[in-house]
Amino acid sequence: MTGRSRSWAVVGNGENRRVGMFVEAARAAGLGTPRVVEWRDVLRDGGHTFADDEIVRLDSPGENAEVDRRLRGAVEPTRVEGSARWYAGFLDAVRSLRGGIRLDDPDELAVLFDKRLCHARMEAADVPVPPSPTSGGALPVRGWDDVRAAMREHGMPRVFVKPAHGSSASGVLAVETAGGGRIRATTSVEVTPGGLHNSLRLRRYTGEREIAAIVDALAPDGLHIEHWLPKASTADGRVADLRVVVVAGRATHAVVRTSRSPLTNLHLGGARGDLAAAVAAAGERWTRALTICEEAAACFPRTLCVGVDLLPATGWRQFAVGEVNAFGDLLPRLTGLPGGPAEGLTTYAAQIAAARTAVPLPSPASPPARPHHTEPRNDHASL
């Protein structure tokens, strides 16, 4: 089924670079200018209706103060609290969209934006994930006391404590314990008299009372606990993980993220690493790494594109999936893996090319076949 005779639309924040890059990719593909439907209008009007043959792509509702206020009710866009309200409001907005040929699925988005449900779905599909006592909501976390109890009972001296509905590492704490009852948490959370705020600077808290206060404030929104797996490192000693974009069942793009801290997010001081070096370190296991990402994406067969956070273990011998992101395709100027289906294409151009042949998306009973991969060449080392 071709997209040449169809119109395209994107639901997003029109001023955001995500939408701009998608529109640019659509024009370059000869599709004209997609219709942009603003999230603020969807929220204000209680929905939107698309033509039956209109191909509809959703983009992130983030980075817009008005949209954030409508979803979370918070005046300050940097506030960390309110993610449960955001989650409910976002899902209501998604389900208020009517008609069109969707490149996502509302029920799958509900799972993708709940780390507990997402973890359980991958675990059920035998996708390697970090051990978690909160997988599927098995263990409710009412506050710091529950986190400490889970760490003791499951033998986890180091854990990540994550808001169940968070994104971009907002509110995430990397918690580690040591002898003598010492404890430390690394996080982007800034504690202010007015509440918790997401900062672009990482902080380390060493007082248990401070850490407990942060966790207790976040707990009403829902928390997810994961075992902190030791990560692989680069030649200069920085810890490393990967963001792998999967489009229509194929791993198409990959970037190495490195950091001196436990959090590798690029906006928190992480840096792009050398992908060729990572591929060389993984050796014959690189193909397995990409396959794991595809297996994670196959848990969401009605969503065209996801971004998979892949955690390589020390020595690049094993891999686990940390998260699957519905809007994990923001990798400016990055083109597809050499030898793959998106070679030379940006993440947005790859989605357009795939949608022109993959619409309608496969049903859950017919997940995409697992492909054979060609390892990237060294000319991809500029990332």
C-alpha positions as CSV (number, residue, x, y, z in Angstrom):
1,M,0.0,0.0,0.0
2,T,1.7,3.2,-1.1
3,G,1.5,6.6,0.7
4,R,1.8,8.7,-2.6
5,S,-1.9,9.3,-2.9
6,R,-2.5,9.7,0.8
7,S,-2.3,12.8,2.9
8,W,-0.2,12.9,6.0
9,A,-0.7,14.5,9.4
10,V,1.4,14.8,12.6
11,V,0.0,15.5,16.0
12,G,2.7,17.5,17.9
13,N,3.8,20.9,19.1
14,G,4.3,22.8,15.9
15,E,7.1,24.9,17.1
16,N,9.1,21.9,18.2
17,R,12.1,20.7,16.2
18,R,10.7,17.2,16.3
19,V,7.8,18.3,14.1
20,G,10.0,20.5,12.0
21,M,12.4,17.6,11.2
22,F,9.5,15.3,10.3
23,V,7.9,17.9,8.0
24,E,11.3,18.4,6.3
25,A,11.7,14.7,5.8
26,A,8.1,14.4,4.4
27,R,8.8,17.2,1.9
28,A,12.1,15.6,0.9
29,A,10.2,12.4,0.2
30,G,7.9,14.1,-2.2
31,L,4.8,13.9,0.2
32,G,4.2,17.6,0.4
33,T,3.7,19.3,3.7
34,P,2.0,17.2,6.4
35,R,-0.9,18.7,8.2
36,V,0.2,19.7,11.7
37,V,-2.4,19.2,14.5
38,E,-1.4,20.9,17.7
39,W,-1.6,19.0,21.0
40,R,-3.0,22.1,22.7
41,D,-5.9,22.2,20.2
42,V,-6.6,18.5,20.8
43,L,-6.6,19.1,24.5
44,R,-8.7,22.3,24.2
45,D,-11.2,20.8,21.8
46,G,-11.6,17.4,23.3
47,G,-10.2,15.5,20.3
48,H,-9.7,15.7,16.6
49,T,-11.0,13.8,13.6
50,F,-8.9,12.7,10.7
51,A,-9.9,11.6,7.2
52,D,-10.1,7.8,6.9
53,D,-7.2,7.6,4.5
54,E,-5.0,10.2,6.3
55,I,-1.8,8.7,7.7
56,V,-1.4,10.0,11.3
57,R,1.8,10.2,13.2
58,L,2.0,11.2,16.9
59,D,4.9,13.1,18.3
60,S,5.9,14.1,21.8
61,P,3.7,16.6,23.7
62,G,6.7,17.7,25.6
63,E,8.5,21.1,25.7
64,N,5.4,23.2,25.5
65,A,4.4,25.0,28.7
66,E,0.7,25.3,27.8
67,V,0.4,21.6,26.9
68,D,2.2,20.7,30.0
69,R,-0.2,22.7,32.2
70,R,-3.2,21.1,30.5
71,L,-1.8,17.6,31.1
72,R,-0.3,18.0,34.5
73,G,-1.9,21.1,36.0
74,A,1.5,22.4,37.0
75,V,2.4,26.0,36.4
76,E,6.1,25.4,36.3
77,P,7.2,23.1,33.5
78,T,10.3,21.9,35.4
79,R,8.3,20.4,38.2
80,V,8.8,16.7,38.6
81,E,5.7,15.8,40.5
82,G,2.4,15.2,38.6
83,S,3.5,12.5,36.2
84,A,0.5,10.3,37.0
85,R,-1.9,13.1,36.1
86,W,0.2,13.7,32.9
87,Y,-0.1,10.0,32.0
88,A,-3.9,10.0,32.4
89,G,-4.3,13.2,30.5
90,F,-2.1,12.1,27.7
91,L,-3.9,8.8,27.2
92,D,-7.2,10.6,27.2
93,A,-5.9,12.9,24.5
94,V,-4.6,10.0,22.4
95,R,-7.9,8.2,22.7
96,S,-9.8,11.4,21.7
97,L,-8.2,11.2,18.2
98,R,-10.6,9.7,15.7
99,G,-10.2,8.2,12.2
100,G,-7.1,8.1,10.1
101,I,-4.5,5.4,9.7
102,R,-2.4,5.5,12.8
103,L,1.3,4.7,13.1
104,D,0.9,3.9,16.8
105,D,-1.6,2.2,19.0
106,P,-3.4,3.8,22.1
107,D,-3.2,0.6,24.1
108,E,0.4,0.1,23.4
109,L,1.2,3.7,24.3
110,A,-0.5,3.1,27.7
111,V,2.1,0.3,28.3
112,L,5.0,2.2,26.9
113,F,4.4,5.1,29.2
114,D,4.2,2.9,32.3
115,K,7.6,1.4,33.1
116,R,6.2,-1.3,35.3
117,L,3.8,-2.6,32.5
118,C,6.5,-2.2,29.8
119,H,9.0,-4.2,31.9
120,A,6.4,-7.0,32.5
121,R,5.5,-7.2,28.8
122,M,9.1,-7.6,27.8
123,E,9.8,-10.1,30.6
124,A,6.9,-12.2,29.4
125,A,8.3,-12.2,25.9
126,D,11.7,-13.4,27.2
127,V,13.4,-10.1,26.4
128,P,16.4,-9.7,28.8
129,V,15.6,-6.9,31.3
130,P,17.1,-5.8,34.6
131,P,15.5,-7.7,37.6
132,S,12.7,-5.7,39.1
133,P,10.4,-6.3,42.1
134,T,7.9,-3.8,40.7
135,S,7.5,-5.4,37.3
136,G,3.8,-5.3,36.3
137,G,3.0,-3.5,39.5
138,A,3.7,-6.6,41.6
139,L,5.1,-4.5,44.4
140,P,3.4,-1.1,45.3
141,V,5.9,1.5,46.3
142,R,4.4,3.9,48.9
143,G,7.7,5.6,49.8
144,W,11.3,5.3,50.8
145,D,10.6,2.5,53.3
146,D,9.3,0.3,50.6
147,V,12.4,1.0,48.4
148,R,14.7,0.1,51.2
149,A,12.8,-3.0,52.0
150,A,12.9,-4.1,48.4
151,M,16.6,-3.5,48.2
152,R,17.2,-5.7,51.2
153,E,14.8,-8.5,50.3
154,H,16.0,-8.8,46.7
155,G,19.7,-8.4,47.5
156,M,20.0,-5.2,45.4
157,P,22.5,-2.8,46.9
158,R,22.3,-0.6,43.8
159,V,19.0,0.3,42.1
160,F,17.4,2.8,39.8
161,V,14.3,4.3,41.2
162,K,12.2,5.7,38.4
163,P,8.9,7.5,38.2
164,A,6.6,5.0,36.5
165,H,5.4,7.6,33.9
166,G,8.5,9.7,33.6
167,S,10.7,10.5,30.6
168,S,14.1,12.0,29.8
169,A,15.4,10.7,33.2
170,S,13.2,13.2,35.0
171,G,12.9,12.2,38.7
172,V,15.2,9.1,38.2
173,L,17.5,8.3,41.2
174,A,20.5,6.0,40.9
175,V,20.7,4.8,44.5
176,E,23.7,2.9,45.9
177,T,24.5,1.7,49.4
178,A,27.8,0.9,51.0
179,G,29.2,-0.3,54.3
180,G,28.3,1.4,57.5
181,G,24.8,2.3,56.3
182,R,26.1,4.9,53.9
183,I,23.9,5.7,50.9
184,R,24.1,8.0,47.9
185,A,21.7,9.0,45.2
186,T,22.6,10.6,41.8
187,T,19.7,12.4,40.2
188,S,18.7,15.5,38.2
189,V,16.1,16.4,40.9
190,E,16.6,19.7,42.6
191,V,14.9,20.1,45.9
192,T,13.4,23.6,46.4
193,P,11.0,25.1,49.0
194,G,8.3,24.9,46.3
195,G,8.8,21.3,45.4
196,L,11.0,19.1,43.2
197,H,12.3,20.4,39.9
198,N,14.0,18.7,37.0
199,S,17.5,20.2,36.5
200,L,20.0,19.9,33.7
201,R,22.7,19.4,36.3
202,L,23.1,16.2,38.1
203,R,23.2,16.2,41.9
204,R,24.4,13.7,44.5
205,Y,22.6,13.4,47.7
206,T,24.3,11.6,50.6
207,G,21.9,12.1,53.4
208,E,19.2,9.3,53.7
209,R,16.7,11.8,55.0
210,E,17.1,13.9,51.9
211,I,16.8,10.9,49.6
212,A,13.8,9.6,51.5
213,A,12.1,13.0,51.2
214,I,12.5,12.9,47.4
215,V,11.3,9.4,47.0
216,D,8.3,10.0,49.3
217,A,7.3,13.0,47.2
218,L,7.5,11.0,44.0
219,A,5.8,7.9,45.3
220,P,2.1,9.0,44.9
221,D,2.7,9.2,41.1
222,G,4.0,5.6,41.0
223,L,7.5,4.3,41.2
224,H,9.5,1.5,39.4
225,I,12.6,-0.1,40.9
226,E,15.2,-1.8,38.8
227,H,18.5,-3.6,39.6
228,W,21.4,-1.3,38.7
229,L,23.3,-3.5,36.3
230,P,27.0,-2.9,35.9
231,K,27.5,-1.3,32.4
232,A,30.2,-1.6,29.8
233,S,32.7,1.2,29.6
234,T,34.6,2.9,26.9
235,A,38.4,3.1,26.5
236,D,38.5,6.3,28.6
237,G,36.5,4.8,31.4
238,R,33.1,6.3,30.8
239,V,30.1,4.1,31.2
240,A,28.1,3.4,28.0
241,D,24.7,2.3,26.8
242,L,22.9,2.6,23.5
243,R,19.8,4.1,22.1
244,V,18.6,2.0,19.2
245,V,15.7,3.0,17.0
246,V,13.6,0.3,15.6
247,V,11.3,1.1,12.6
248,A,8.8,-1.5,11.3
249,G,10.5,-4.3,13.2
250,R,14.1,-3.5,12.0
251,A,16.9,-1.9,14.0
252,T,17.7,1.1,11.9
253,H,19.7,3.6,13.9
254,A,22.0,3.4,16.9
255,V,23.9,5.9,19.0
256,V,26.3,5.2,21.9
257,R,25.7,7.4,25.0
258,T,28.6,7.7,27.5
259,S,28.9,9.4,30.8
260,R,31.0,9.7,34.0
261,S,27.7,9.4,35.9
262,P,25.1,6.6,36.1
263,L,22.8,8.6,33.9
264,T,23.9,8.7,30.3
265,N,21.1,11.0,28.9
266,L,22.7,13.5,26.5
267,H,20.9,16.5,27.9
268,L,22.3,15.6,31.4
269,G,25.9,15.9,30.3
270,G,26.2,12.5,28.5
271,A,28.1,12.5,25.2
272,R,27.9,10.5,22.0
273,G,30.4,7.7,21.9
274,D,32.2,5.8,19.1
275,L,29.7,3.3,17.7
276,A,32.4,1.6,15.6
277,A,34.4,1.0,18.8
278,A,31.3,-0.4,20.5
279,V,30.6,-2.8,17.6
280,A,34.2,-3.9,17.7
281,A,34.0,-4.5,21.4
282,A,30.8,-6.5,21.0
283,G,32.2,-8.5,18.1
284,E,29.9,-11.3,17.0
285,R,27.5,-10.4,19.8
286,W,26.6,-7.1,17.9
287,T,24.0,-9.0,15.8
288,R,22.5,-10.4,19.0
289,A,22.3,-6.8,20.5
290,L,20.3,-5.6,17.6
291,T,18.1,-8.7,17.7
292,I,17.3,-8.0,21.3
293,C,16.2,-4.5,20.4
294,E,13.9,-5.9,17.7
295,E,12.5,-8.4,20.1
296,A,11.6,-5.5,22.5
297,A,10.0,-3.6,19.7
298,A,8.0,-6.7,18.7
299,C,6.2,-6.4,22.0
300,F,4.5,-3.4,20.4
301,P,3.7,-4.6,16.9
302,R,1.1,-1.8,16.2
303,T,3.6,1.0,16.8
304,L,5.8,1.8,13.8
305,C,8.8,3.2,15.6
306,V,10.3,3.0,19.1
307,G,13.6,3.9,20.7
308,V,15.1,1.1,22.8
309,D,17.6,1.8,25.5
310,L,20.1,-1.1,25.4
311,L,22.3,-1.8,28.4
312,P,25.6,-3.6,27.6
313,A,27.1,-5.5,30.5
314,T,30.7,-5.2,31.5
315,G,32.9,-6.4,28.6
316,W,30.0,-6.1,26.1
317,R,29.3,-9.8,26.5
318,Q,25.5,-9.5,27.4
319,F,22.7,-7.0,26.9
320,A,19.5,-6.0,28.6
321,V,16.8,-3.6,27.7
322,G,16.3,-0.7,30.1
323,E,13.4,1.0,28.5
324,V,11.4,1.3,25.3
325,N,10.5,4.8,24.4
326,A,7.5,5.8,22.2
327,F,9.1,9.0,21.2
328,G,12.7,7.9,21.2
329,D,13.6,8.9,17.6
330,L,15.1,12.4,18.3
331,L,18.6,11.8,16.9
332,P,19.4,14.8,14.8
333,R,21.7,14.4,11.8
334,L,22.1,10.6,12.5
335,T,21.6,8.4,9.5
336,G,20.8,4.7,9.4
337,L,23.2,1.8,10.1
338,P,25.3,1.0,7.1
339,G,24.0,-2.1,5.3
340,G,20.6,-1.7,7.0
341,P,17.2,-0.7,5.5
342,A,17.7,3.0,6.6
343,E,21.2,3.5,5.4
344,G,21.6,7.2,4.5
345,L,18.2,8.1,6.0
346,T,17.4,10.1,9.2
347,T,15.0,8.5,11.7
348,Y,12.1,10.5,10.3
349,A,12.9,9.7,6.7
350,A,13.2,6.0,7.7
351,Q,9.7,6.1,9.3
352,I,8.2,7.7,6.2
353,A,9.8,5.1,3.9
354,A,8.6,2.2,6.1
355,A,5.1,3.6,6.5
356,R,4.6,3.9,2.7
357,T,5.0,0.1,2.5
358,A,4.0,-1.1,5.9
359,V,0.5,0.6,6.3
360,P,-1.6,-0.9,7.6
361,L,0.7,-2.1,10.4
362,P,0.9,-5.8,11.2
363,S,-1.5,-7.2,13.8
364,P,-0.3,-8.6,17.1
365,A,-0.7,-12.1,15.7
366,S,1.7,-11.3,12.8
367,P,4.9,-9.7,14.3
368,P,7.5,-8.7,11.7
369,A,10.0,-11.4,10.8
370,R,13.4,-11.2,12.4
371,P,15.9,-10.0,9.8
372,H,19.6,-10.8,9.2
373,H,21.9,-7.9,10.1
374,T,25.0,-6.5,8.5
375,E,27.4,-5.1,11.0
376,P,28.1,-1.4,10.7
377,R,31.3,-0.3,9.0
378,N,33.9,1.8,10.6
379,D,32.8,4.9,8.6
380,H,30.0,5.2,11.2
381,A,32.5,6.2,13.9
382,S,31.8,9.9,13.6
383,L,28.9,9.6,16.0
